[in-house]
Amino acid sequence: MKTRNRATSSARVYLDYDQESIPPHPGSNWTRFVCISDTHSRVFSIPAGDVLLHAGDLSSWGHPHQLHTTLLWLKSQKHPTKMFWLSTEFNLRRLLTLLRLAPRIIAGNHDLCLDPNFSRDATLEQEEVEQLCEIRTIMKSDALREADIYYLEHESFAFVTPTGRTWNVYGSPATRKYARGAFQYSSSDEASAIYQKIPSDTEILLTHTPPYMTLDRTRREKNGGCRQLAERLATLETCRLHVFGHIHEAHGAEIITEGGVERVAVNAAVAHLGSQAVLVDLRS
């Protein structure tokens, strides 16, 4: 079978590997990123690495038992740094319990409870609205940061690997509107405004949606990615890794050279059986 693995002098990407014989970590001057997305409550084996990145859709429908399973599963992983999207519609008491277990967090299009627009939904009862507002308050609280838990919603965060390398990451949960969901935009102007907020010094970019024409081909043979995100990416000269998901069937990875800048693009969706985490090694 022809391998889909890729390598350059500064990046190594593994899509095809044996779970029982993971490619060895290349050394202290490299950072291994383990990339997943769209797990939808599925629990499976994840290789070890320095940083675990989850680009959205932790649960199928955001029910409490689904989130409980997923967050405990992520917490059980041994990666020193974890960043992932939270999901939706769960009991506040359980949320508080789970957040004490969960490391750094960013949101996705299934995460209705974190979208302030969703709290204005006319179909919600007042008690539900109050609960959603309280969840957002908790997610932004100093108490969570003091517990080393970070929720990124169109925000930057700098983290340090065990070897002392600092990486600048930016997370955005936005997706183009196609059905009822959170953090969606419906016009090109909205999209441009959202993605222009990505800082120019971003090295690791997490979005739930893919950029246009990059690992975004749907089963109907259409490109479902965002044009405005692709335009912004072309200007990010420091971006080394872009992880996304959303379009399950486009799972894969590419090493892209654009304007002399090398960037690894990963559609990390693992909703389909047989898909596995994508390993990305970047030289510091």
Disulfide bonds with the S-S distance in Angstrom:
none
